[in-house]
Amino acid sequence: MERMITYRGFEIHVELTPAAEDTFNVTFQIKGGTNLEVLGARANRITLHNGPFTERWAYLVGEVAGHAAIDVLLGPIG
């Protein structure tokens, strides 16, 4: 299951893979921009720890992690 969220000109791709009944492991990938090397190898998925999560929490955790990574790259808003 995958969801794409746009944030500050980037795309955050959150992917869930089943871990057990009604729980999921989460990975995310950031696409867009030209300075993604700062965040690690370009185009690689990042696995989130401390899961598995329910579906709703998994998407939220993936989105927040993506936001944080982009904010590290671009600096604070405003």
Residue pairs with C-beta under 8 A, 6 or more apart in sequence:
1 15
1 16
1 24
1 55
2 13
2 14
2 15
2 16
3 13
3 14
3 59
3 62
3 63
4 11
4 12
4 13
4 14
5 11
5 12
5 14
5 63
5 66
6 12
7 66
7 67
7 70
8 70
8 71
8 74
8 77
9 32
9 33
10 30
10 31
10 32
10 33
10 66
10 70
11 30
11 31
11 32
12 28
12 29
12 30
12 62
12 63
12 66
12 67
12 70
13 28
13 29
13 30
13 31
14 26
14 27
14 28
14 58
14 59
14 62
14 63
14 66
15 26
15 27
15 28
15 29
15 45
15 62
16 24
16 25
16 26
16 55
16 58
16 59
16 62
17 24
17 25
17 27
18 24
18 25
19 25
19 51
19 52
20 52
22 54
22 55
23 51
23 52
23 53
23 54
24 51
24 52
24 53
24 54
24 55
24 58
25 47
25 48
25 51
25 52
25 58
26 47
26 48
26 51
26 53
26 58
26 59
26 61
26 62
26 65
27 45
27 46
27 47
27 48
27 62
28 45
28 46
28 48
28 62
28 63
28 65
28 66
29 43
29 44
29 45
29 46
30 36
30 39
30 66
30 69
30 70
31 43
33 73
35 73
36 42
36 43
36 73
38 72
38 73
39 69
39 72
39 73
40 46
46 65
46 69
48 61
48 62
48 65
51 58
51 61
52 58
53 61
71 77
